[in-house]
Every structure is written in structure tokens, then in C-alpha cells.
Amino acid sequence: MDKYIKLQKIGEGSFGKAILVKAKENGRQYVIKEINISKMSNKEREESRREVAVLANMKHPNIVLYRESFEEGGCLYIVMDYCEGGDLFKKINAQKGVLFSEDQIMDWFVQICLALKHVHDRKILHRDIKSQNIFLTKDGTIQLGDFGIARVLNSTVELARTCIGTPYYLSPEICENKPYNNKSDIWALGCVLYEMCTLKHAFEAGNMKNLVLKIISGSFPPISAHYSHDLRSLISQLFKRNPRDRPSVNSILEKIFIAKRIEKFLTPELIAEEFSHKVLQKFGPHFGPGNRPAQGQNFASAAPAQKITKPAAKYGVPLMLKKSGDAAKKFYEKPLIKCRQEAAKKKRLEHYEKEKRHREQISFLKAEQMRRLEKERIERINRAREQGWRNVLSTGGSGEVKVSDVAGIYF
């Protein structure tokens, strides 16, 4: 900690403390996550160190950047970039009931999805997605943070069975004591999207029992009708009770109204890299059973200071591949051709969706017309019945009722 000056504590949770610091060397502000490992079991210490190995491999414009980590005085310290814009939770509360525009919501949501894609493609579960763990930089870029309980999956079928997280974001399967999986992250993603649309939690109750019952039932108040059908439909998909019915983050990003926003946030090179689906597992020796780092060992050191001339360089994204000539060309050729094919496919789907919405609109208008005609018919019947009763009453109680009068009552 000799390299940093403590400024203030900015957060505290089950993991430990989050402290805002200033680096003595360059005067820049960072957030240091302090985790007390002195009273932990060997297994818990290993989990904490595993987190560091995970963080060290997370380099993406929409993920809070890891700088370095070290152990000192019975504590593990993790140094991260500081997001001056605060977290999404505070941003939502600052609205004071004034809804965000759909354009703003979708820009934020796409960036969260891009971060989660980067995580899930590497067989990692975030496991604590919530508005308090989504941050904004000074220029308004969204960054996903706090991988305090992230865990690397050793295979595509391994599932983590522990449940840690804010109750509002718990999925039905966790409430039913079933395994946590990547679709549980998707449920939490739905909770965040709902929160951005309504400025409220989707599932709220006075106590944990009632909250769990609400989550398991999957019923939530509808969002405002001034948001698009696409957005409202997406929320319903993210809140499917059965995890298998929820879309993956990759299929979310393939939706036309979402895919068209991706190029706003990623360079063409990074799009080709992220969407090639050829993710390399670069977790190094940290995960081998015989390669556990000793206490006090430096896990990683901060990258040497360099002049940032392009935004991509800041995040460790290679602007040029270490390949030359035809090799580099071939590397990009296939993903780019695939992108064009997908663009054409999306255009066809967009046309189909437009036609479908047109047909639905016509059906809706016809249904409205039928309802109006039915209402008029019922009103005629009621008027006729009323007239029939008046005819009966007009007999002056003589006891003689005409057949035509009675018939009028049951017209």
C-alpha cells in the first residue's frame, strides 16, 4: 500500500472494503478492493486468489480494468480503475421518478451485454449482476465491475451451486435451491433492464419469504407502454421461469434492434475478435492444483505507463495483430464475411418482423371493430329490455301482461 494514498472508503460488502486511493507515482485515482484473508480457510483464500486470476484476464472496454494485486498484512489488495461517473443504481435514484429515454436504456443495456458476453464466452459466471455493480466512466461509458464472486467454469457443463447476491436479483432456480448457471446471470440482467425502465425493482416484498414467492411466480408489474414492443418483449424473455427458456447473451446481441447498436461501442477490429467465437482460454497456471501462489506473492504488476493515443489501446485491445500479410487477412476475412451474411439475414428478419407487426396491427384493428359492434349490439339489447320493462309497468299492476311485452324483455 506504500504506492497509494488512501482518500476515502466508498463501499463495503461481504468481500471486504472498497477504498478510493491516489497513486503517488502519477496522481491518478484508483479503487482498491481490500479483502481480509487472515481468518479465511485455505479454500476461501484460494477462491480469493482465483478472483485475481480471473480479473487479470478481463480486458474489454465495458469491463472495469484490473491494474495489479498484492498481499500485505493478512489482506489481499486488488487495484482497479476508478469510474468517476458512479454506479447505475445512483444514476437511477437521481432520476426522481423521471423515466429514461428508450435510446439511453438501450445504449446502456447493449454495453452491459457486451461485457457479459466477454465473461460468458470465457466460461465465467459473474454471479452478482446488479445496478450497484455497473459503473459509468467520466465520458458515460458503461463498465461491469466487482467480480468478487465470479468463478471460472472448468467445462461448459460444470455449474456452481453456491448462491451469493442481492435478494432482488435472485432467480427462481436459486430460490428453489437449484444450481446457479449462466442463465441465472441472464435473469439478473433482466432485473437491471427492468430497473432502468421503471426506476424500481421488478420483484419487491416486505420480507424474504414473500419476495421468494414473487420471484418463483415470475409475475411483475408491466413497464410503461410508451416503450417499444421489442423492449417489453425482451424483458418477458429474460424473466422466463425456466432457465432453458431464457436467451443466452449471444442470442440477445443477435436481435436486430440490439445488434445495430454494437458498432457504436466497439471498433471493427474488436467486433471481429469478440464475435469470432474463437475464444482462447488464457488463464495461465493459476488454476492448476500444483501451482497455487504463495501468500505475499505479487500476482500481476501494472502495465508500464504509455501515452494513450487511441481508446482501444487503453483497454489492452491489440490494434494490429501480430500476423502479417495473408495470415492477418485470412484471420479477419472469415469473421467479416460472416458479419455480412448475418447482416443480410438480419435485414430479411427485419422485413419479416415489419410484415408481422403490420398483420398484427390489422388483426388488432379488426378485433377492435368487432368489440365495438358487439358493444353496440349489447346496448341495443339493453335498450330493448328496458323498453320491455316500461311496457310491463305501464299496465298499472292490472296483472295482464302482453306476450309481446314479455318477449321484449328477453330479446
Secondary structure, DSSP 8 states (H G I E B T S, - for coil): -TTEEEEEEEEEETTEEEEEEEETTT--EEEEEEEE-TTS-HHHHHHHHHHHHHHHT---TTB--EEEEEEETTEEEEEEE--TT-BHHHHHHTTTT----HHHHHHHHHHHHHHHHHHHTTTEE----SGGGEEE-TT--EEE---TT-EE-SSTT--B----S-GGG--HHHHTT--B-HHHHHHHHHHHHHHHHHSS-SS--SSHHHHHHHHHHT------TTS-HHHHHHHHHHT-SSGGGS--HHHHHTSHHHHTTGGGTS-HHHHHHHTS-------GGGGSTT----TT---B---------SHHHHTT--SS-S--HHHHHHHHHHHHHHHHHHHHHHHHHHHHHHHHHHHHHHHHHHHHHHHHHHHHHHHHHHHHHHHHHHHHHTTTT-S---HHHHHHHT-
